[in-house]
Amino acid sequence: MSVNQTSPALSRHFLYRKDVLAGLLFIAVAAIGLWASHDYPIGTTTRMGTGYVPRMLCWILLGLGAVVFAQGLRGGGSLERGRPLWRAMIFAPLSLLVFAELIAPFGVVMATIALVAVGALASRESRQLEVIAAAILLALLTVAIFVWGVGLPIPVWPEF
């Protein structure tokens, strides 16, 4: 049996399916976020409180997690034996830490570009042109939604 194949017994167990695990992770993160923000005032759509956006995003993540989980229960997507998952386990959370550390001194644009660059290291299949395009698009969307749309007082560019 090659490295890219899984045994029939392994692929049948639903906890070894990628989508099931991803869905459970999304659901867990959303549940933690909802619990952590339960004391924040929600407000209204026109006068949002500090808990409005985080809780809305957690509910969206919870729904997405349920959909991904259900798809994982229906189909394949088994984890591959012998394939190292360390890259994803290290670089995905590290990208969030990099973003959190860089947003104040370097602004949301540079922090978002760094987030995508570090996150791209989680996969060997990342292509440089795709990573650059994704970083630029995500930075533009972040500025458009959170700075211009919502009006959050976050720095866009480095303030030296």
C-alpha positions in Angstrom: 0.0 0.0 0.0 1.4 3.4 -1.0 1.7 6.4 1.3 -1.2 8.1 -0.5 -3.6 5.3 0.1 -5.4 4.5 3.3 -6.6 1.1 4.6 -10.4 0.5 4.1 -10.9 0.2 7.9 -9.2 3.6 8.4 -11.1 5.4 5.7 -14.5 4.0 7.0 -14.1 5.5 10.5 -15.7 9.0 10.2 -13.2 10.6 12.6 -10.4 10.0 10.1 -12.0 12.2 7.4 -10.6 15.6 6.8 -14.0 17.4 6.5 -15.3 15.8 9.7 -12.2 17.0 11.6 -12.3 20.5 10.0 -16.0 20.8 10.7 -15.5 19.8 14.4 -12.6 22.4 14.6 -14.8 25.2 13.2 -17.6 24.3 15.6 -15.2 24.2 18.6 -13.7 27.5 17.7 -17.1 29.1 17.2 -18.4 27.7 20.5 -15.3 29.1 22.3 -15.8 32.4 20.7 -19.5 32.5 21.6 -18.7 31.6 25.2 -15.9 34.2 25.4 -18.1 37.0 24.1 -21.3 36.2 26.0 -20.8 39.2 28.3 -20.2 41.7 25.5 -23.1 44.0 24.6 -24.5 43.2 21.2 -26.4 46.4 20.5 -28.3 46.8 17.2 -27.4 46.8 13.6 -27.2 50.6 13.5 -25.4 50.9 16.9 -23.3 47.8 17.2 -21.9 46.9 20.5 -18.5 45.3 21.1 -19.9 41.8 20.9 -21.9 42.3 17.7 -19.3 41.4 15.0 -17.4 38.7 17.0 -20.7 36.9 17.8 -22.0 37.3 14.2 -18.7 35.8 12.9 -18.9 33.0 15.4 -22.4 32.1 14.3 -21.3 32.1 10.7 -18.4 29.9 11.6 -20.6 27.5 13.5 -22.9 27.2 10.5 -20.0 26.7 8.2 -18.6 24.0 10.5 -21.9 22.2 10.6 -22.0 22.1 6.8 -18.4 20.9 6.5 -19.0 18.3 9.2 -22.1 17.0 7.4 -20.3 16.8 4.1 -17.5 14.9 5.8 -20.0 12.4 7.2 -21.4 11.8 3.7 -18.2 11.3 1.7 -14.5 10.5 1.5 -11.6 12.7 2.2 -9.7 10.4 4.4 -6.5 11.5 6.1 -3.4 10.0 4.6 -1.2 7.8 6.7 2.4 8.8 6.9 1.8 12.3 5.6 3.3 14.9 7.9 0.7 17.4 9.2 3.3 19.4 11.2 3.5 22.2 8.6 -0.2 23.0 8.9 -0.2 22.6 12.7 2.7 25.1 13.1 2.2 27.7 10.3 -1.6 28.2 10.4 -1.7 29.3 14.1 1.6 31.1 13.7 0.1 33.2 10.9 -2.6 34.4 13.3 0.0 35.3 15.9 2.1 37.2 13.3 -1.1 39.1 12.3 -1.9 40.0 15.9 1.7 41.2 16.6 2.0 43.2 13.4 -1.4 45.0 13.1 -0.6 47.8 15.6 2.9 48.8 14.5 2.6 48.0 10.7 -1.1 48.5 9.9 -3.7 46.1 8.7 -2.4 45.9 5.1 1.1 44.7 6.0 -0.3 42.5 8.8 -2.7 40.8 6.4 0.0 40.3 3.8 2.2 38.7 6.5 -0.7 36.5 7.6 -1.2 35.1 4.1 2.6 34.7 3.5 3.1 32.7 6.8 -0.1 30.8 6.3 1.0 29.7 2.8 4.0 28.0 4.4 1.5 25.5 5.8 1.3 23.8 2.4 4.0 22.7 0.0 1.5 23.2 -2.8 1.3 26.9 -2.5 2.3 28.8 -5.6 4.0 32.2 -5.3 1.7 34.1 -7.7 -1.4 32.7 -6.0 -0.2 33.7 -2.6 0.6 37.2 -3.7 -2.8 37.6 -5.4 -4.6 36.2 -2.3 -2.6 38.5 0.0 -3.4 41.6 -2.1 -7.1 40.7 -2.4 -7.5 39.9 1.3 -5.8 43.1 2.3 -8.1 45.1 0.0 -11.2 43.3 1.3 -10.1 43.8 5.0 -9.6 47.5 4.5 -12.8 47.9 2.6 -14.9 45.9 5.1 -13.4 46.9 8.4 -11.9 50.3 7.9 -14.2 51.9 5.3 -17.4 49.9 5.8 -17.6 49.4 9.6 -15.3 52.3 10.4 -13.0 50.6 12.9 -10.2 52.8 14.1 -7.4 50.5 13.0 -4.2 51.7 11.3 -4.1 50.9 7.6 -0.4 51.6 7.1 2.7 51.7 9.3 2.8 54.8 11.5 6.4 55.7 12.0 
